[in-house]
Amino acid sequence: MTNSVPARYRTTNWKSYNEALTRRVSLLIWQDKNMVRRAPKAGRNGRPPVFSDAAIQFCLMVKVLFGPGVS
């Protein structure tokens, strides 16, 4: 029995290859409708928070899951 060596493909057109990868990527994230995105009124002096703790935690989770390339 002979072992067949799989064909080795070399990419010669990197621009086209990268564009094809970009077109192929699709990401859909579902959020809970009940999640409060805006922070509640604090009733204290100073600048009020803009986003809720749940919204900030969600963004940090996405950043950790998908790496530093996500902005």
C-alpha positions in Angstrom: 0.0 0.0 0.0 1.4 3.4 -0.9 0.6 6.5 1.0 -0.6 9.2 -1.2 0.6 12.7 -0.4 -2.2 15.3 -0.4 -1.8 18.1 -2.9 -0.2 21.2 -1.5 -1.8 24.4 -2.6 0.1 27.7 -2.5 -1.7 31.0 -2.4 -0.4 33.4 -5.1 -3.0 36.1 -5.0 -3.1 37.1 -1.3 -5.4 40.2 -1.9 -8.1 38.0 -3.5 -7.6 35.3 -0.8 -8.1 37.8 2.0 -11.1 39.4 0.4 -12.7 36.0 0.0 -12.1 35.2 3.7 -13.7 38.5 4.7 -16.8 37.9 2.6 -17.1 34.4 4.1 -17.2 35.6 7.7 -20.6 36.2 9.2 -21.3 36.7 12.9 -24.7 37.1 14.4 -25.1 37.8 18.1 -28.5 37.6 19.8 -29.0 39.7 22.9 -31.7 39.4 25.5 -34.5 41.9 24.9 -34.8 42.5 28.6 -31.2 43.5 29.1 -31.0 47.1 30.1 -28.4 48.9 28.0 -28.7 52.4 29.5 -27.6 52.8 33.1 -30.3 53.9 35.6 -30.2 57.3 37.1 -27.7 57.4 40.0 -29.2 60.3 42.0 -25.7 61.4 43.0 -23.5 64.2 42.1 -21.1 63.9 39.2 -21.4 62.4 35.7 -23.9 59.6 35.5 -22.9 56.3 34.0 -23.9 55.8 30.4 -24.2 52.1 30.0 -25.4 49.5 32.5 -23.2 46.9 34.1 -24.8 44.1 32.0 -24.0 46.0 28.7 -20.4 46.5 29.7 -20.0 42.9 30.8 -21.5 41.8 27.5 -19.0 43.8 25.5 -16.0 42.6 27.6 -17.2 39.0 27.1 -17.3 39.4 23.3 -13.8 41.0 23.4 -12.4 38.0 25.4 -14.1 35.4 23.1 -13.0 36.9 19.8 -9.7 38.5 20.7 -8.2 41.9 20.5 -9.1 42.3 16.8 -12.7 43.1 17.7 -13.4 46.7 18.1 
